[in-house]
Amino acid sequence: MTDARLDSGDDELVVSETGIDPAGLADDDLLRELASLHRTRLDTLRHGPDAALSNHLRRTAELETEYLARHPGREVDASRLTQDF
């Protein structure tokens, strides 16, 4: 995998063949990327080739891990819990 550098003003983002390093994304961009992946999840699962599904799974894990690292104390809606954990 090759990396490239993208100059975004004062910051430099690391871009690989599969996207920008999640740590380099602003919060709004991170949320937009996550929303896009979740929106395309079922189509990728049902109709995408194995490589696309593998990439989708990897990218989703990267972005979700970054989100959780930034928001460890995120609000959890108690009414959405179906059981005690």
Secondary structure as UniProt FT lines:
FT   STRAND          3..8
FT   TURN            9..10
FT   STRAND          11..16
FT   TURN            17..18
FT   STRAND          19..20
FT   HELIX           22..24
FT   HELIX           27..47
FT   HELIX           50..70
FT   TURN            72..73
FT   HELIX           78..80
//
